[in-house]
Amino acid sequence: KSNLIGNNAGNLIFSNAAYKLLWTSGTEVVASGPVPDPAAADQINDQFDVFVVRLANAFRRSFIGELESLTALIRRLKIPVVVRLQGTNVEKGRELLANSGLAITPADDLNDAARKAVAAAA
């Protein structure tokens, strides 16, 4: 059985808010679920202009496997990646992302993520 909110009700709220901020006439916003399979990277590269990751309370021990899978996926993406962080350990998360060597654009809030995703797709 699929865990669509990743053991965190905040993910459901953030997903809904991100969808509403990113959707505009003439665009398609697709929710991938908690963490897409890294094997889907080629498909994501072919179908989308930008990949937006919203993480709520993700930098915790119980989420390490999902973060490793997400890292593997991001390493394979050729499209721009915007990451929006929120919740506990957000400062540690920002530090980890800044030092990760991954080609990502960090976002401070959902509005910032929406602006950066639109700019990256343009």
Secondary structure as the mmCIF struct_conf table of DSSP 4:
data_model
#
loop_
_struct_conf.conf_type_id
_struct_conf.id
_struct_conf.beg_label_comp_id
_struct_conf.beg_label_asym_id
_struct_conf.beg_label_seq_id
_struct_conf.end_label_comp_id
_struct_conf.end_label_asym_id
_struct_conf.end_label_seq_id
TURN_TY1_P TURN_TY1_P1 LEU A 4 ASN A 7
HELX_RH_AL_P HELX_RH_AL_P1 ALA A 9 LEU A 22
TURN_TY1_P TURN_TY1_P2 SER A 25 GLY A 26
BEND BEND1 PRO A 34 VAL A 35
HELX_RH_3T_P HELX_RH_3T_P1 PRO A 38 ALA A 40
HELX_RH_AL_P HELX_RH_AL_P2 ALA A 41 GLN A 47
BEND BEND2 ASP A 49 ASP A 49
STRN STRN1 PHE A 51 ALA A 56
BEND BEND3 ASN A 57 ASN A 57
BEND BEND4 ARG A 60 ARG A 60
HELX_RH_3T_P HELX_RH_3T_P2 ARG A 61 PHE A 63
HELX_RH_AL_P HELX_RH_AL_P3 ILE A 64 ARG A 76
BEND BEND5 ILE A 79 ILE A 79
STRN STRN2 VAL A 81 GLN A 86
BEND BEND6 GLY A 87 GLY A 87
TURN_TY1_P TURN_TY1_P3 THR A 88 ASN A 89
HELX_RH_AL_P HELX_RH_AL_P4 VAL A 90 ALA A 98
TURN_TY1_P TURN_TY1_P4 ASN A 99 ASN A 99
BEND BEND7 SER A 100 SER A 100
STRN STRN3 THR A 105 ALA A 107
BEND BEND8 ASP A 108 ASP A 109
HELX_RH_AL_P HELX_RH_AL_P5 LEU A 110 ALA A 121
#
